[in-house]
Amino acid sequence: MNVRGRPLLALLALAFSACGADDVPPSDARATEDAAPDATSLDVTVDAPDVAATDAAPPPDAAPPPDVSPPTDVPRPPDARVDAAADVAAPDAAADAPRPTDGSCAAGFTVAVTAPTANQQIETCTSGGMPVYFDFVAAPGVGATSVEFAFRTPEGALAPPAIPPDTSAPFSARRQVGGPMTAAVPLATFGLRGTWYVEVTARDACGRTATARQPFTLIYTNRMCPNP
């Protein structure tokens, strides 16, 4: 039995060598595939080293926007016209007036009140209900061109209305002092008690000014009134 079996085994060995690797049973092929996996399907897993999470640094603060506020006032260069005007003296208003050529401007210029006299009493009564006037007179120096008159009450206020200046000699101002009301309020209406003042301002052709004042009082007589 064993002798007859040897030729059979030899035949099987020859048959196996003739077939080669391609005749490997399917079970052996699967084992070979399992042993050598396909490179195309190879799953390669690489474990990255643990890196400690760090907070990302905040971006640097953006630079503040440039200052666009309007520039401060820059000193303006001097105006040549202003400097030129500063060097020219302002003309005297009186310089335009014709000046006397007789040398009178060299002398002093004064003014005085001649009526009323100092502390004169001026009667304000009227027997017939008529307006009562008084002529105030001033005597300015040579070359006078005008004289203004004003009347100051005992309380220190100027009595209205203002009187236009007199521009010819004799320089005077007629002012109502008593009687009924007319266009100008009588001085007696502002008060009889106390001291009044007449104030005068004179001007001459040389452009000069002179002032003076004179005290007076106002009275009212009930009986035997001297005024009509």
Secondary structure, 3 states (H helix, E strand, C coil): CHHHHHHHHHHHHHHHHHHCHHHCCHHHHHHHHHHCCCHHHCCCCCCCCCCCCCCCCCCCCCCCCCCCCCCCCCCCCCCHHHHHHHHCCCCCHHHHCCCCCCCHHHCCCCEEEEECCCCEEEECCCCCCCCEEEEEEEEECCCEEEEEEEEECCCCCECCCCCCCECCCCEEEEEEEECCCCCCCCHHHHCCCCCEEEEEEEEECCCCEEEEEEEEEEECCCCCCCCC
